[in-house]
Amino acid sequence: MNPPAHLAPVAALEPVLRAHMQAGRHACRLPDDVVRGVVEQGLFRLWIPRRYGGFELTLPMALQVYEAAARAEGSFGWAVMIGSGGGLFAAYLAPEVASVLFGPSAAVVAGSGAPTGTAERVYGGYRVRGRWRYASGADYATVFTANCQVRAQGQPVLCGCEPLIRAMSFSPTEVIIHRTWATSGLRATGSHDIEVIDAFVPEAATFSVLTDAPLESGPLYRVPFDTLTELPVSAVALGIAQHALDAFTSMAHSKPAPGLARPLSGVESVQEAVRAAEACVAGARQALYEQAEQVWRITVAEGRAPLSVLNGATQACVRLVRSLVGAVADLVPLAGMNALHTDDPFAVAWRDLEATAAHYSVSPIKGQATGRRA
């Protein structure tokens, strides 16, 4: 059976992933052949507005793409999710700017949401400098964005009682990439540090997903940015966990059980652990898409989901990601030394899942902060 149309691009790229992703993990970057395939298949354009040639895919459909991509390969799923997510920024920029940045078929954003840069107000825009961590896709980005604290005459500009934060857009020629990404998981995402020494950014090339109103009317752009981070990161975690389970199951059929004349798959304790992991993954999948469907249905009907629904989605994402980590962790000691090998499929997926779960959007700390939110 052929995959649904929105999942076909992922299926089409699986041979390319098998051929190149191991080298990408060792090089700590997404291989050029994979990037080329992603661009050709339009996987970075899922959330770019239609008026700029994007697909403006619904939230539930996009999550299915992210899950499928991560099930194929963790770093690939992360790269697709992050690259697609940057398309949301086009909804906050004036059309004359957004069409230039997001109109090209290869358009993709890399950057950071941490406000570790400064933007000094000058005539017509800002003078910007700063260094930011974890810019996934820095090696192939056509535009960079990064959050900055706005200053005027050297003093912080406030928005209420908080510093005013705006995202600045940069061309690749203005950005220095520091190759700092050397991690155990999600290695091929190339999430390096980036730095801008002194760049002028016109006012029209700045935005805020927190305080600016989107210029697009589609329901996708009325879902809060936090929610459009939490649910996608959770979808990637789900796909990686399924990959880990698939890899473990395949390995268990061929790996001899220590001291027994049968494979691991014939050991009752292993069978119980696999069944528990399967149930956990199935439950997480149901929870993820229930939350996504609810947020999307209410947003389409009413313009915006209430805070109680959004907080519920946050809490669900935190819980389901923790449950996935726990379920796969239970398989690690059963895998034996396979779980330690650099290129073992199960080991790679396990490390990728740990790295995904470290993202703030699905951390228990985020869940606690949301629980206190009015």
N, C-alpha and C positions, 0 to 999 in steps of 0.2 A: 504494500500500500504506500502510495506517495505521501510525504508529509504535507500538512496544510501549507498554503502559499506563503504565509509569513514565516514559516520555519524552514522552508526549502533552501534559503541561502545558507543556513547553518549546515544542513546536510550536504550541500554542494561543496563546502569547504573542508569537510572531514578528511579527505585524502591529503590535502595540503597540510593540515595540522599534524597528521601522522608522520609526514615527511620532514617537517621543519621545527616542530615545537620543542623537541629535545635540545636542539642547538640553541633555540631562543632562550630556554631556561638557563643554559650555561652562559650565554652572552648577556643575560639580564635585560633583554629587550624583545619585543615582538618582531619576528623575522620579516624581512621585506616582502617575501612572497605571501605571507599571511596578511600583512597590511594591504598589499595590492588586491588580494582576494576580497577582503572586507570592503574596500572601496568599490570594487566592481559589483559586489552583491548589494551595495547600499546599506550595509549594517550600521554605519555611523549616521544615517539620516532618518532613523526611526522617529525621533522627536523634533526634528526641524520642521517648522511650519510649512504647510503645503505651498504657500505663495512663494517660497524660496526653493521649491523642488523637493521638500521633505515629505515624509509619509504621515506624520502626525498620528502615529499609531495609538490605539487605545491603551490605557494602562494595563488591563489584563493581558492583552495580546503581546505587549512589549515584555512583560514578565515571562511569558512563555518563551520568547526568543532568548532572553537572558538565561533562563534555566537551561534551555537546550544547548546554548553555547557553552555554558559552564560544565554541563555534563560531558561535552565533547573534550574540553580542556579548560582547567580552572583559569589560567592566565588569559586565555582567549575570551572566556566569558566575562571576566572583569574588564578587559579592554573594550569589548563591545558595549558593555553596560556604561562605562565611564564615557566613552566616545559618543554614544547616543545621548546620554544625559546632558552633555554640553550643548546639544541642539536646542535645549530649552531656553538658553540665553538669547537666542534670536528673537524670542517673543518680547524681550525687554529693550531692544535696541530700535532706533529709528530705521524705517525701511531702507533708506539710502545707505546706512551702515550695515545693517543685517544682510542685505542682498550681496554686498561685496564679500563679507566674511563667511557667509553660509551658503551662498549660491553655487560655488564650485563643487563639482562632484566629489572631490577629495577632501572637502572641508571637515575638519575635526579639531575640537578644543582639547587642550591640556591645561592644567592649572591647579589652583589651590583655593580652598575656602577659608583657610586660616588667615586672619588679618595681620600678617607679619611684615607688611610693607607700609610705607607712608606716601601719601599723595598731597603735595602742597598745592593749594589753589593758586593759579596764575591766570592771566588773561586768556580766555577761550578754553581752559581745561586745567590740567594738573601736571606738575613735575613729579615723577614717581621714581622711587628706589625701594629695594627690598629683596629679601630672599625667602623663598617658600619651599616647603618640603612636599614630597609625595605627589609630584605632577605626573600621574599615570599617562603614558603615551607621549611623553616629551619628545621622543626621537622622531615622531612623524606628524606632530601637530602642525596645522597650518595657521593657527591662532592660539595665543595663550591668554588666559584670564586669571586674575589673582586679586584677592581682597586686600584693601588698604585702609588704614585709618586716615581720614581726611584732616588736613591741617590748614590753617590760615594764618599767615605771618608767624609761622612756627608753633602755633598753639592748636591743640586738638579742637575740632569742631564737634559739638555735641548734638545728638538727636534725643531730645528729652534729657535724661540723666546719663545716657550712654554715649560713648564715642560714635561719631558718624562713620559708617563703614560703606565703601562702594567698591565694586569690582572694576578693575581696569583691564582694557584689552591691549595686547601687544602683538606685533608681528614677530615671527621667529628671529629676524635679524636683530631685534632689540633684547633678546633673551640669551643668557648664558646657562647652559645645562651643566650641572655638576653631577657626575656619575656616581652617586652615593647609594644607589639601590643595590644592596647586597644582603638579601634576606633568605630565610629558609623556605618561605612559601610565596606564591604569586610572583615568582622570580622574573618571568618573561614579560611582566607588565611595564618594565622600564620606568618605575615611579621615582624618578630622580628629583633632586633639588633643582630649582630654577632661580635665577637671579637677574634683576634689572638694576643697572647702575644709575642711570639717569635718563629717563625717557619722558617725552611730552605725550600726554594722552588727551585728545580733544574731549570735551564734555560729552559729545554725542556717542563716544565709544566707551562710556561708562554706564554702569547699571547697578541695581540692587534687586535681588530676587526676594528680599525681605520687606523692603519699603516701597518699591516702585510698583505701579499697576502694570500688568502685562498689556501689550498693545495688540495681542491676538485674542479673539473671542472664543476659541475652541475650548472645550471642557478640560483638556489636558493642561492648559496653562492657568486653570483656576484651582488646580490641586496644589497645596503648599509644597514648596521645594523640599522641606524636611521629609514629607511623606514620599515624595518622588526620589528620595535617596534611600530611605529605610526599606521600602518594599523591593526595589531593585537589588540592593545589596543582599537582602534575604533570598531573593530568587537565585542569585549567584551561589549563595551558600547551599541552597537546596540542590542545585545542579551538581555542585562539587560533591556533596554528600552522596548523591545517587551514583556518581562516577566512582567514588570510593567503594561503595557497596558492590557495584558491578565488578570492579577490579578485584576486590577481596573474594567474591564468589567464584570468579574465574580462576584465581590463584588457588583457592581451596580445593578445587577439583583435581589439580595436578600436584600440589605440594604434599609430600608424605607427612602424616601425623607422627611426631616424634615418638619412637618406641612402639608404634602400632603398624600393623600390616595393612593399612588403608589410608586413603587421603584424608586431609583435614575435613573435607565435606562429609565424611562418614562418622565424624565424632559428634556425639550428642550435644556437648556443651557449645561446640561451634555452630551447630544447627540452630540452637536456641538463641545464640547471639545474633545470627543472621536474621532470624525471624523477628527479633526485637528491633533490629536496625531497619528492616523493611517496614515494620509497623510505624516506627518513628518517622521515617521519610514520608510515608503515605499521610500520616497525621499532619506533618509540617506542610506538605503540599496543600492539603485541604484547608488548613488554617490560613496559609498565605493567600490563596485565591479567594477565599471567603472575604478576607479583609479587603483585597483589591476590588472585588466586585461590589462590595458595599460602598467603598469610597467613590468608585466610579459612578455607580447608579445614582447616588445622592447628588454628586457634583453635576451630572448631566441634568437631573431633574430640578435641582434647586440652586445651582450656581456655585455652591460650596458646601462641603461636608461640615457638620458642627464639630467643635473642639472635642467633644466626648468621643466621636467616631474616630477622629484623627489620633487622639491619645490611645484609644483602644488598638489601633493599627500599630502604633509604636510599641506598646506593651506586647502585642502578639509577635511582632518581629523579634524582639529581644528573647522571648521565651522559645520561639521555634528554632532560632539559630543556636541557642544554648543546648536545646535538646538534640539537635543534629550533631553538635560537637561531642556531646556525651555518648551518643549512639555509635559514632565512628571510633571514638576513643576506646570503647569496649572491644572493638575488633583488633586494635593495635597489638596487644600482647599475644593474641591468637595468631597473628601474622608472622610472629617470630622476627628473624633478621630481615625479612622482606620489608618490614616497616621502617628500616633504617637506610636502605639502599637509595642512592641519589636519584636514580632514574626508574625505580620500581613504580608502576602505575598507581598502586595503592598508596605507597609512601608519598608520592607527589600529591595525590589528592588530599591525603591527610594534612600535609603541610599547607596546602592551599586553603583548606577549610579553616585551619587555625588562623592563617593570615586574614582571611575574610572576616572571621569572627572578632578580630581585633579592631575592626573599624568602629569608630565612635557611634555611628548611626544605629548599631545593633548591640551596643555594649550595655551591661547592667547599669552603668552610670547614667547612660541616656535614659534608660527606663525609669530610674529613680527621679531624675530631673523632670521628666514628663509627668510622673505621678504627682509632683508638687505643683504642676502648672495649673493655674485657675482656668 
